[in-house]
Amino acid sequence: MYFIIMNRIYLSKLSGLINRKDKRSIRIWCAKNHLKIYGNSSGEFVNENEFELAYNMPLIKELKLNHGDNWIEYYEAYNKGELYKMLDLNTTNTIKEKIGYVPKGKLSTKLFGGSPK
């Protein structure tokens, strides 16, 4: 029989992490971020891993938007405090933009000959 250890963050500790003062506002933050609140005889709590994902989701979305498939490398560097290492990656993996018109249809291709001008 296997047991899964679930690290808990009780709402009293969570208030300092998300800068909320009362339990009602903490519950609202959790609902907005799709974070389930559990309860037992010791009080109400959230799963630590679920909290970290919900808390970091805006950063993850921004990294995906700006860095595409390399977002995981940036996220790991961010968590380790090693963002300076990503400077080299940023210069080597720049996104190339297409300049000019690219014909989409058959008629346009015939007219412009597939030229990117």
Backbone bond lengths (Angstrom), bond angles and torsions (degrees), N, CA, C in turn:
res aa  C-N    CA-C-N  psi(-1)  N-CA   C-N-CA  omega(-1)  CA-C   N-CA-C  phi
1 M - - - 1.449 - - 1.525 108.53 -
2 Y 1.325 115.92 132.24 1.456 121.37 -177.73 1.521 110.13 -109.16
3 F 1.312 115.11 142.11 1.457 120.89 176.44 1.522 108.38 -117.10
4 I 1.297 115.51 136.13 1.457 120.71 176.53 1.518 107.59 -96.52
5 I 1.315 115.14 124.88 1.456 119.57 179.09 1.522 108.17 -85.41
6 M 1.316 115.58 122.24 1.450 120.97 -178.94 1.524 108.37 -110.24
7 N 1.325 115.62 110.76 1.452 119.34 176.35 1.514 108.62 -72.23
8 R 1.303 115.68 134.03 1.458 121.61 -173.62 1.520 110.72 -112.02
9 I 1.323 114.11 147.43 1.463 120.87 169.48 1.523 105.66 -123.78
10 Y 1.318 116.50 113.52 1.453 120.59 -179.77 1.524 109.76 -74.84
11 L 1.321 115.84 152.89 1.461 120.86 -174.59 1.519 112.63 -58.43
12 S 1.311 118.01 -31.26 1.468 120.08 178.72 1.531 111.06 -64.02
13 K 1.325 117.40 -37.68 1.467 120.89 177.19 1.524 110.71 -78.07
14 L 1.321 116.71 -33.20 1.459 121.84 -179.09 1.526 111.65 -63.78
15 S 1.316 117.01 -30.39 1.463 120.40 -178.65 1.524 111.83 -58.98
16 G 1.310 117.84 -38.16 1.460 121.15 178.05 1.519 113.07 -72.88
17 L 1.329 117.30 -29.92 1.461 121.09 -178.40 1.523 112.75 -74.78
18 I 1.339 116.69 -33.28 1.465 119.76 -177.68 1.533 112.44 -109.53
19 N 1.321 115.80 5.69 1.459 122.44 176.41 1.533 112.01 61.17
20 R 1.310 116.19 48.92 1.461 122.67 175.01 1.523 107.39 -121.90
21 K 1.338 116.27 147.38 1.457 119.42 -173.19 1.525 114.74 -98.19
22 D 1.315 117.65 -36.87 1.463 118.35 -176.56 1.528 111.20 -118.85
23 K 1.336 114.90 164.37 1.461 120.06 -174.88 1.530 112.11 -65.96
24 R 1.325 116.67 -31.03 1.454 119.07 179.58 1.527 111.04 -63.42
25 S 1.312 117.55 -45.38 1.470 120.38 179.88 1.531 111.05 -69.59
26 I 1.330 117.23 -30.66 1.470 120.68 175.60 1.525 109.62 -66.22
27 R 1.330 116.62 -43.37 1.473 120.29 178.17 1.531 111.15 -62.46
28 I 1.327 117.35 -38.99 1.470 121.32 178.21 1.516 109.72 -64.00
29 W 1.341 117.82 -44.31 1.474 121.41 178.79 1.527 109.92 -61.01
30 C 1.316 116.68 -43.73 1.464 120.72 179.73 1.527 110.82 -62.97
31 A 1.319 117.99 -41.60 1.464 121.34 179.61 1.526 110.66 -64.95
32 K 1.323 117.51 -42.97 1.471 120.99 179.60 1.520 111.34 -63.69
33 N 1.317 117.44 -31.75 1.458 122.20 -177.37 1.529 112.74 -100.10
34 H 1.340 116.12 13.36 1.472 122.62 176.96 1.534 111.85 54.93
35 L 1.310 115.89 43.76 1.455 122.71 -179.37 1.526 108.48 -107.63
36 K 1.316 116.46 118.15 1.466 121.58 -176.59 1.526 110.65 -76.78
37 I 1.312 115.14 135.08 1.462 121.86 176.86 1.528 108.02 -101.09
38 Y 1.319 115.70 126.63 1.463 122.39 178.91 1.524 108.46 -104.96
39 G 1.292 116.62 166.05 1.455 119.87 178.19 1.513 111.77 -145.28
40 N 1.312 114.79 150.60 1.466 121.49 172.08 1.517 107.61 -149.48
41 S 1.307 117.39 -167.68 1.463 120.53 -176.54 1.529 112.30 -66.73
42 S 1.342 117.09 -19.83 1.465 120.34 179.43 1.523 113.04 -84.71
43 G 1.318 117.55 -17.60 1.458 121.25 179.35 1.514 111.64 136.17
44 E 1.318 115.37 -169.95 1.453 121.40 -179.26 1.522 110.10 -92.38
45 F 1.355 115.49 143.64 1.451 119.96 -177.12 1.518 110.11 -151.78
46 V 1.331 115.96 167.12 1.457 122.99 174.03 1.519 108.02 -122.85
47 N 1.325 115.87 159.50 1.452 121.30 175.75 1.530 108.23 -73.91
48 E 1.314 117.51 132.57 1.461 121.99 -176.05 1.532 111.85 -61.84
49 N 1.324 118.05 -43.24 1.463 120.88 -179.60 1.526 111.74 -66.00
50 E 1.336 116.54 -40.69 1.456 120.20 177.42 1.530 110.66 -64.34
51 F 1.328 116.77 -38.16 1.463 120.87 178.32 1.526 110.86 -64.14
52 E 1.322 117.03 -46.20 1.460 120.12 -179.25 1.522 111.15 -60.50
53 L 1.325 117.21 -40.09 1.456 120.45 177.69 1.537 110.58 -64.67
54 A 1.316 117.31 -47.12 1.465 121.07 -179.75 1.526 110.87 -63.57
55 Y 1.315 117.37 -40.68 1.462 121.98 -178.18 1.535 111.34 -68.31
56 N 1.320 116.81 -37.09 1.465 121.11 -177.41 1.524 114.03 -91.97
57 M 1.325 118.73 -2.04 1.461 121.20 -176.72 1.536 113.37 -57.43
58 P 1.340 121.03 -42.47 1.471 118.76 177.21 1.532 112.45 -60.07
59 L 1.318 117.56 -39.43 1.470 121.53 177.54 1.526 110.14 -65.25
60 I 1.316 117.46 -43.83 1.464 121.33 -179.31 1.525 110.39 -61.60
61 K 1.329 117.07 -44.79 1.464 120.55 179.18 1.522 111.15 -61.98
62 E 1.315 117.08 -41.04 1.466 121.00 179.07 1.527 111.14 -65.68
63 L 1.320 117.00 -42.23 1.460 120.51 178.43 1.528 111.33 -65.21
64 K 1.327 117.62 -38.96 1.465 120.59 177.10 1.519 110.94 -63.39
65 L 1.316 115.66 -40.74 1.454 120.60 -179.43 1.521 111.51 -66.35
66 N 1.314 117.21 -43.92 1.467 121.60 -174.97 1.519 114.52 -83.80
67 H 1.339 117.76 -29.95 1.460 119.81 -171.17 1.527 114.18 -122.12
68 G 1.307 117.94 3.10 1.463 121.41 175.35 1.516 113.07 57.35
69 D 1.327 115.47 -128.32 1.466 120.76 -176.29 1.524 113.56 -69.00
70 N 1.326 118.31 -15.75 1.472 121.77 -179.95 1.523 113.07 -87.10
71 W 1.313 118.31 7.67 1.452 120.31 -173.73 1.524 112.52 -61.88
72 I 1.327 117.65 -32.15 1.470 120.22 -178.72 1.526 110.79 -65.04
73 E 1.325 116.94 -40.40 1.464 120.32 178.64 1.527 110.40 -63.28
74 Y 1.327 117.01 -41.50 1.459 120.43 177.70 1.523 111.41 -65.59
75 Y 1.331 116.70 -40.59 1.457 121.19 -179.45 1.528 110.76 -64.72
76 E 1.316 116.84 -43.22 1.463 120.14 178.49 1.525 111.22 -64.95
77 A 1.331 116.42 -40.89 1.467 120.05 177.34 1.525 110.51 -64.91
78 Y 1.304 117.01 -38.18 1.461 121.85 178.01 1.525 110.47 -62.13
79 N 1.333 117.16 -45.20 1.464 121.10 -179.14 1.521 112.56 -67.76
80 K 1.330 117.30 -30.74 1.462 121.03 179.41 1.520 112.28 -86.70
81 G 1.336 117.73 -7.44 1.457 121.18 -176.87 1.521 112.17 74.18
82 E 1.328 116.77 30.37 1.466 121.93 -177.04 1.532 111.82 -119.56
83 L 1.313 117.17 40.47 1.462 120.32 -178.88 1.523 112.33 -63.29
84 Y 1.320 117.52 -24.97 1.467 120.53 179.41 1.529 111.37 -61.19
85 K 1.339 117.77 -26.99 1.463 120.95 178.49 1.528 111.77 -70.00
86 M 1.315 116.52 -21.31 1.458 120.85 -177.48 1.525 112.00 -79.62
87 L 1.312 118.28 -9.53 1.469 120.86 177.87 1.517 111.22 -60.93
88 D 1.324 117.29 -41.44 1.462 120.77 178.33 1.517 111.32 -65.38
89 L 1.324 117.21 -40.93 1.459 121.16 179.71 1.522 110.58 -65.79
90 N 1.318 116.51 -37.51 1.462 121.28 -178.45 1.522 111.94 -63.16
91 T 1.335 118.62 -37.74 1.458 120.56 -178.98 1.518 112.05 -77.96
92 T 1.314 118.54 -28.35 1.459 120.23 -178.38 1.520 112.57 -84.57
93 N 1.321 117.78 -27.52 1.459 121.37 -176.86 1.524 111.56 -111.56
94 T 1.289 118.46 49.67 1.449 120.37 178.14 1.517 109.73 -73.50
95 I 1.289 115.93 146.79 1.451 121.41 -179.84 1.525 108.25 -81.92
96 K 1.327 115.45 127.25 1.449 120.59 -179.82 1.521 108.74 -89.44
97 E 1.320 115.09 127.50 1.454 119.87 178.98 1.513 109.27 -98.23
98 K 1.322 115.21 142.43 1.454 119.86 175.38 1.519 108.08 -80.60
99 I 1.286 114.87 132.43 1.454 120.15 177.96 1.517 107.55 -111.29
100 G 1.308 116.09 127.91 1.448 120.32 177.20 1.509 112.07 107.44
101 Y 1.317 114.49 -176.36 1.455 121.89 -177.20 1.520 110.07 -94.75
102 V 1.313 116.20 133.23 1.457 121.85 175.67 1.524 106.39 -116.05
103 P 1.336 117.77 117.15 1.455 120.39 -178.11 1.520 111.88 -62.18
104 K 1.341 114.76 140.40 1.457 119.72 -177.32 1.529 112.12 -104.65
105 G 1.305 118.20 -35.09 1.448 121.16 -176.78 1.518 112.50 -103.17
106 K 1.344 115.41 173.20 1.465 120.91 -178.86 1.526 111.06 -67.19
107 L 1.329 116.99 -41.99 1.453 120.53 -179.06 1.527 110.80 -65.39
108 S 1.322 116.24 -43.80 1.472 119.87 178.97 1.524 111.29 -62.99
109 T 1.320 116.39 -38.81 1.456 120.48 179.06 1.512 110.28 -63.24
110 K 1.357 117.02 -41.18 1.469 120.56 177.83 1.528 110.95 -65.18
111 L 1.333 116.77 -42.42 1.461 120.73 -178.02 1.534 112.28 -66.89
112 F 1.319 116.17 -44.67 1.459 120.54 -175.40 1.509 112.45 -99.68
113 G 1.317 119.12 -3.71 1.451 122.84 176.38 1.510 115.22 63.45
114 G 1.333 117.03 22.48 1.467 119.82 179.84 1.515 113.02 74.43
115 S 1.319 116.35 10.60 1.475 120.51 -178.58 1.513 109.78 -75.77
116 P 1.333 117.90 135.28 1.458 119.89 179.07 1.519 112.92 -80.52
117 K 1.311 119.06 20.73 1.474 121.35 -179.66 1.498 111.11 -92.89
